[in-house]
Amino acid sequence: MPTTPHIIGLTGGIGAGKSTAAEILRRLGARVLDADSIAHSLREPGGACHAQVKALFGSAERAAIARKAFADETLRKQLNAIVHPAVLDALRGLTSEILSEDPSALIVWEVPLLFESGYHREVGHSLLITAPTALRVERLMRSRGYTSEQARERMAAQLPEAEKIPLADTVLANDGDLRILEARLRQWFADYRKEAR
């Protein structure tokens, strides 16, 4: 599937506010495809990756997989090698379906590991949501009940924000309250929609 301006790759480090941004873009009219949700469904019984993941981890239980994968880089890479190609196939298929129904649709691929997985080469535009490290840790402690150490461990498993910034087509800071992020996204999306026509 060729890259198209109709596909926006949305990413951001854990705790930066990527999912919040996705929800705002959905309200603004974008069609959002959540790579994490797709990955989870593929790992469920009957999913394309279930047997391989279960063989690798001895379990397909989500919390157990996350715990082991974040603690072991080799396991994490093996998991990604199983899941990432299947998720990409699903994203391509769903995108084709949406565009066949509505050729003018703007589709957001919400992908935590957009650059790490190479998915950024599939999209027409990459949008990175950033936030200061201390604020990300605070959000993860508040929203997910992580300890500071757990939050930093999960952040360390991703490409550092400083390395993502040069790869992104657009960088939006989520360093204030929700209204500020929404205003920034609303302006960016309005401009992007005009250019994509």
C-alpha positions in Angstrom: 0.0 0.0 0.0 1.6 3.3 -1.0 2.1 6.0 1.5 -0.6 8.7 1.4 -1.2 12.1 3.0 -4.5 10.5 4.2 -2.5 8.4 6.8 -1.1 10.2 9.8 1.2 8.2 12.1 0.6 9.4 15.7 3.2 8.5 18.3 4.7 9.6 21.6 6.6 8.1 24.5 4.6 6.4 27.3 3.0 9.1 29.4 3.3 11.9 26.8 -0.4 11.9 26.0 -0.5 10.1 22.7 -3.9 8.4 23.5 -5.3 11.7 24.6 -4.3 13.2 21.4 -5.8 10.3 19.4 -9.1 10.9 21.2 -9.1 14.6 20.4 -8.3 13.9 16.7 -11.2 11.3 16.7 -13.5 14.1 17.9 -12.2 16.4 15.2 -13.2 13.8 12.5 -10.2 11.6 12.0 -10.6 7.8 11.8 -8.3 6.4 14.5 -6.7 2.9 14.3 -5.1 1.9 17.6 -2.1 -0.4 17.0 -2.1 -1.5 20.7 -5.7 -2.7 20.5 -5.0 -4.5 17.3 -1.9 -6.1 18.9 -3.9 -7.3 21.9 -6.6 -8.8 19.7 -3.9 -10.7 17.7 -2.5 -12.1 20.9 -5.9 -13.3 22.1 -7.0 -16.9 21.6 -7.8 -17.3 18.0 -5.6 -14.4 17.0 -2.9 -14.7 14.4 -0.1 -14.3 17.0 -1.6 -16.2 19.9 0.3 -19.5 19.5 3.7 -18.0 18.9 3.4 -15.5 21.8 2.2 -18.3 24.2 5.1 -20.5 23.1 7.6 -17.6 23.8 6.2 -16.5 27.2 4.6 -19.7 28.4 1.4 -17.6 28.8 -0.7 -15.3 26.7 -1.9 -13.3 29.7 -1.4 -9.7 29.0 0.0 -8.5 32.4 2.5 -11.4 32.5 3.7 -10.7 28.9 4.2 -7.0 29.7 6.1 -7.7 32.9 8.5 -10.1 31.3 8.9 -8.1 28.1 9.8 -4.9 29.9 12.3 -6.7 32.1 14.0 -8.6 29.2 15.1 -6.8 26.1 15.7 -10.0 24.1 12.2 -11.2 24.9 10.8 -7.8 24.0 12.5 -7.9 20.6 11.3 -11.4 19.9 7.7 -10.4 20.8 7.9 -7.4 18.5 9.2 -9.6 15.7 6.1 -11.7 16.0 3.5 -9.0 16.5 4.7 -6.0 14.5 4.3 -7.5 11.0 0.9 -8.8 11.8 -0.2 -5.4 13.2 1.1 -3.7 10.1 -0.9 -6.1 7.8 -4.0 -5.3 9.9 -3.5 -1.5 9.7 -3.0 -1.7 5.9 -6.2 -3.8 5.5 -8.3 -1.5 7.7 -6.9 1.6 6.0 -7.8 0.2 2.6 -11.3 -0.6 3.7 -11.8 3.0 5.1 -10.4 4.7 2.0 -12.5 2.5 -0.3 -15.6 3.7 1.6 -14.4 7.3 2.0 -11.5 8.4 -0.2 -11.2 11.7 1.6 -10.9 10.2 5.1 -8.0 11.2 7.3 -6.8 8.1 9.1 -4.6 8.2 12.2 -2.5 5.2 13.0 -1.9 5.5 16.8 1.4 3.6 17.2 3.5 3.8 20.4 6.6 2.4 18.5 6.0 4.2 15.2 9.7 4.8 14.5 11.1 1.7 16.3 8.8 -0.6 14.2 9.5 1.2 10.9 5.8 2.0 10.5 6.7 5.7 9.9 7.7 4.7 6.4 4.1 3.7 5.7 2.4 7.0 6.6 2.1 10.3 4.8 2.9 12.3 7.9 4.2 11.5 11.4 3.0 13.4 14.4 4.9 13.2 17.7 3.5 14.2 21.0 6.1 15.2 23.6 6.2 16.0 27.3 8.9 16.5 29.9 10.2 13.4 31.6 9.2 14.4 35.1 5.6 15.2 33.9 5.4 11.8 32.1 6.5 10.0 35.2 3.9 11.9 37.3 1.1 11.0 34.8 2.0 7.3 34.8 2.1 7.2 38.6 -1.3 8.9 38.8 -3.1 7.2 35.9 -1.6 3.7 36.0 -0.4 3.3 39.5 3.2 2.8 38.6 6.0 3.6 40.9 8.6 6.1 39.7 10.9 3.2 38.9 8.3 1.3 36.9 7.5 4.4 34.9 11.1 5.0 34.1 11.7 1.4 33.2 8.9 1.5 30.6 10.1 4.8 29.3 13.6 3.3 28.9 12.2 0.5 26.8 11.3 3.0 24.1 13.4 5.2 21.8 14.3 8.4 23.7 12.2 11.4 22.8 15.3 13.3 21.7 15.9 10.7 19.0 12.3 10.7 17.8 12.1 14.5 17.3 14.3 14.6 14.2 12.3 11.8 12.7 8.9 13.4 13.1 7.2 15.6 10.5 5.4 17.5 13.3 6.1 17.8 17.0 3.5 19.0 19.4 4.3 19.6 23.1 1.8 18.3 25.7 3.4 20.2 28.6 0.4 22.1 29.8 -3.3 21.3 30.6 -5.7 19.5 28.3 -7.1 22.7 26.8 -3.7 23.7 25.5 -3.1 20.4 23.8 -6.6 20.4 22.3 -6.0 23.9 20.9 -2.7 22.9 19.4 -4.1 19.8 17.8 -7.2 21.6 16.5 -5.0 24.2 14.7 -2.6 21.6 13.4 -5.4 19.3 12.2 -7.3 22.1 10.4 -4.1 23.1 8.6 -3.3 19.6 7.7 -6.7 18.8 6.4 -6.5 21.8 4.0 -3.1 20.6 2.7 -4.2 16.9 2.3 -7.1 17.8 0.0 
